Amino acid sequence: MQLTAHQIGVLLEGTVEGNPEVAVNQLAKIEDAQEGSLSFLANTKYEQYVYTSRASVIIVNQDFVPTQPVSATLIKVKNSYSAFSVLLEKYDEMIKSNKKGIEEYSFIHPTATIGQDVYIGSFSYIGPNVKIGDGSKIYPNTYIADNVVIGKNVTLYAGVQVYFNCEIGDKSIIHSGAIIGADGFGFVPDGQGSYRKVSQIGNVIIEENVEIGSNTTVDRATMGSTIIRKGVKLDNLIQIAHNVEIGANTVIAAQTGISGSTKIGENCVIGGQVGVVGHITIANGSNIGAKSGVNNSIKEENMSWNGVPLGPYRESLKVQVVMKRLPDLEKRILELEKIIKDQVK
C-alpha cells in the first residue's frame, strides 16, 4: 500500500496541513513510527509523540492545535481513531484480496455450490449441499458440514467448525477455534440415576456483519434456531447456549455465558465474565458490568447494571463501598452490644 497524504485526505474527508504529496507505505503506532509511516493521535496523553515521531503523516482530530513545531504532515478529521480504523480496514482488505482459489488437499463435495472469487484453504472439508457465496474465504483446516449456507464475503479463519444446517450471513467474520452449531446442553433424568440426551435438531442463524471471536461457541437450538442478529460482536471464549437470541448490534466481552432460551435485546453492551441465566429477556440498550450475575429479566431499556446479585449501576457501587466497611461496622456493633449489656447489668 502506498498513498499520498492528499489521497488519504480525500478518502477520510479530512484537511491536509503540510506536504500533500508525501507518500506512506505502512501503518504504525505514533511512538514507533518511521519515515514512510502513517500514524494517528486519538489520546492526548500521546501528544508528545506528535513532535518527536518520525511518521510522515499523522491523523489528528480537527480541534488539534500544535504547541510545538511538527515535521509530519497532518490530516485533520472529525474523529482520528475512527478514521484510522477505516485505513486499517482498507489495508486488511488489500492483504486478504490476494486469497482466491481452491488449495490442494481440500475436499469439496460434488453437490456443494461455490461462488466466484472464493478462497478455500488446504485440508478444509466442504460437505454435501453447502452453499458458499462470492468472495468468501475459508481458511485451512475448516469444517463445514452438510447443508450449511454461507453468504458473500464471509471469512472463516483456520480451524472453524460449522455444524450441519447452520447459516452465516454476508460479511461476517468467525475466528479460529470457534464452533457454530454444536449440540445444545439438553439432558433429562432417566429415572435410574442417569441422564438421557435430548436430540438437538435445530440450527444456528448468524445474520450479516457479525464477528465472532476465537474459541467462542454458539450451540444449535433444540428446535428452531439460535439467532445472532446483524452487527453483533462476540469476543473470544463466550458460550451462547441453545435457542438464545442476541439482538442487533449487541456487543459481548470475553468469558461471558448466556444460558438457554434467553433473549438479549438490541444495542446491549455486556462486560466480560457475565453470567446470564436461562429463559429471561434483557431489554434493548442494557449495559451490564463485568462479572455481573443476571438472574432475572431486565425490562427497563437503556439502563446500566452491575454486581451479584444484579442491581442498578450506581446503587451497586454504593453496595461495594458498604461491603468494604463491613468488618469495621461489625466491630462497632459488637462494641455497642457490650455497652448495652453492661448498662443493663
N, C-alpha and C positions, 0 to 999 in steps of 0.2 A: 504494500500500500504506500503510495507516495501522493501527497496532496499539498497544494499551496495554502497559505493562510486565507487567501481570497476564496478558494474553493470551499474550504471548511466554513468560512463565514457565511457563504451562500447556503450551504447545507443546513447550518444551525440557525439561520436567520439572525446572525449576530453582526456586530460592528467591529471592524478591524482597526486596531491602533498600532501602527508600526509598519513594517515592510510586508505588503500584501503578497509578494512573490516568494517569500521564504518558504522552503519546502520541508515537510516532515515525512518520515517513513516508518515511525514506530510510536507506540504509546508507552508512557512511563509515569511513575509516581513523581511528584514535583521535587521531592528531596533527592531522588536518584537519577533524574533525567540528564541525558547527554545531548550534545548538538544533534539536530535532526529529530528530536523527540517532541511529541505533543503531550502536554500535561494539563492539569486543571487545579483551581483553587476553590474549594467549597467550604472549608472550615477555616475560620480566621486565625486559629492557632498555628496554621501553617503559612501565614502570610510572609514570615521572614524568608521563606524559601523563594518567594517571587523575585527577590532582589539578588539572590545568590545562585539560583538554578541556572543550569546550562541549557535548559529546554529552549528550543527555537520558537515554539508557540505555546502560550498558556491561555486556557479558557477561564474567564473570571465572570463574576456577576456584574450586571450593569452599573450597580452603585459602587463598585470598587474604585477607590481613588488612591493611587500610589503615593507613598510618603517618601520614597527614595527612587533614584533612577532605576529603570528596568531595561535590561538588554533584550529581553524576549519580545516578540510581537504578541500583543494581547488581543483576544477576541472576546468582546463583551456580549453576554447573553442574559436572558431573564433568569435562568437557573443553571449554574455551571455544572452541577452534579448531574442533572437530568440531561444536559447537552452532551456531556462526556459519555454518559451511558448510551446515547444514540450512536456515538462513534464506536464504542466497544461492540455494539450490536452489529454495525456495518462491518467491522473488522472480523468479527466472528463469522459472519455470513460469507465473507470472502474466503476465509480459510476452509470452511465446510463446503463451499460451492464446488470444490475440486472433486468431492466424493461422489462418484457416479459409477454405475455398472455393477455387475454381479461378480464377486470374487470367487476364486476356486475353492472347492470343498464345501460350499454352502449347498443346502438341499432345499429345493423349491418343488412342492407337489404340482403335478401337471394341471390340477384344477384351480390352482391359485391364479389370481389376476394381479399383475404388477403394472403400475402406471409408468409414465415416462420419467426419465431422469432420476430414477430410484437408485439408491446405493444399498447393496446387501453384502455384508462382510462375511469373511470366511467362517465356517463352522456354525453358521446360523441355520435354523430349521424353520421353514415356512410351510405350514400344514395345509390340508385339504380345504378348498373353498375360501382361503384367505384372500382379502382384497386390500391392496396397498396403493394409496393414492400417489399422484405425481409429486416428484420432488422429495419424497420421504427418504430417510436414512436409517438403515437398520445395521447397527454396528456388530462386530463379530461376537459369536457365542450367544446370540439372542434366540429365544424360543418363542415362536408364535403358533399357537395351537389352532385347531380346526375352527373355521367359520369366523375368525376374528376379522374385524373391519377397521382398517387404519386409514385416516384421512390424508389430505395433502400436506406436504411439508412438515410431517411429523418426524421427530428424532427419537429413536430408541438407542440408548448407549449400550455398550458391551455388557452382556450378561443379564439383560432384562428378560423376564419371563411373563408372557401374556397367555393366560389360560383360554380355553375354548369359549366362543360366542361373545367375547368382550368387544367393545367398540371404543376407539380412540379418535377424538376429533382433530380437525385441521390445526396445524401449527403448535401442537402440544409437544412437550419435551419430557421424557422419562429417563432418569439417570440410572447408572449401573446398579445392579443388585435389586432393583425394585421388582415386586411381584404383584401382578394385576390379575385378580380373579381366582386366587386360592380359595378353598372351601371356607365358608363361614364357620364359626365355632358353635356348632349345633349338635348337642347330645341330650338324650333323655335317659333317666334311670330305667333299667330293665326289670326292676323288681327283685333282682337276685344279687344286688350289691355291685353291679357293674353298670355300664352305660352303652346305649345303642346309638349309633351315629344317625343323625338326620341328614338325608341327602340334600345337597345344596344345588338346586337346578337352575338358579337364576344366573345373572351375569353382572358385569360392571360396565357402566357407560361413563366415559370421560369425554366431556364436551371440548370445544375448541379453546386454544390458547391456555391450556392448563400446564403447569410444571410440577413434576413430582420428583422429590429428592431420592438420593441413594438409599437403598435398603428400607424404603417405605413399602408397606403392604396394604393393599386395598382388596378386601375379601369380597367374593361374589355373594349375591343375595341368595337366601333360601329359596324364595320365589320372587319374581320381578327383578328389580335392578338396584344395585348400589350405584348412586349417581354422584359424580363430581361435576358441578356446573362450570360454565365457561369462566375463564380468568382465574380460577382457584390456583393458589400456590402452596404446595405442601413441602415442608423441609425434609431433611433426612430422618430416618428412624421413627416414622409415625405409623401407628396402627389404625386403620379405618375398618371397622367391623361390618358384618353383613347388613344390607338394607339401610345403611346410613345414606343420608343425602346432605351434601355440602353446597350451600348457596353460592351464587356467582360472586367472584372477586373476593372471596374469603381467603385469609392468609393464616396458616397454622405453623408454628415453630416446632423444632425437633423434640422427639420423645413424648409427644402427646398421644393419648389413646382415646379413641371415640368408640364407645360401646354400641352394640347393635340397635338398629331401627331409630337412632337419634337423628333429628332433623336440625341442621345448623343453617341459619339464615344467610342472607347476602351481606357482603362488606363487613364481615366479622374479622377481628384480629385476636388470635388465641396464642398465648405465650407458650414457651417450652415446658414440658413435663406436666401439662394439664391433664387431669383425668376426668372424663365425662361418662356418666352412667348411661345406660340404655333407655330407649323408649321415652325420651324427653325432647323438647324443642328449645332452640336457642334463637332469640329474636334477632332481626336484622340489625347490623351495626353494633353488636355486642363486642366489648373489648375485655378480654379475660387475662388477668395477670399470670405470670409463670408460676408453676407448681400449685395452682388452684385446683380445688376439687368441686366439680359441678354435679350435684346430686338431685337437683330439681330443675324444672323448666324455667327459662328466663323469658318473661313475657314483655318486659319494657324494652323498647327499641333504643339504640344509640346510648347505652349506658356502660360504664366501666365497673368491673367486678374483680374481686381478689380474695384469696385466702381459702382456708379449710376450717370450718365449712364456708362456703362462698358467701360473700356479702358485698354491699356497695364499696367501691374502692376506698373512698376517704374514711368510711367507717372502719374498714379492715385495718387501715393504718393506725387508727386510734387504738384498736384492739391490740395490735402488735406492741404499741407503746406501753399499754397497761400490763401486758403479759411480761414484759421485761421487768416491771416493778413488782411482780407477784411475790418474790422472796422477801422483799422489804415490807410489803403490805402484810404478809403472813406474820412476820416478826412483830410488827406493830400491833396486830390483832391479839397475838399471844400475850404481849405485854399489857394490853388493855384488859384482857380477861383476868390476868393475875391481879391487876389493880382492883377490879370489881370484886373478885373473890376475897381479897384482903379487907376491903371495905365492909363486905357482908359479915365477915367474921367479927 
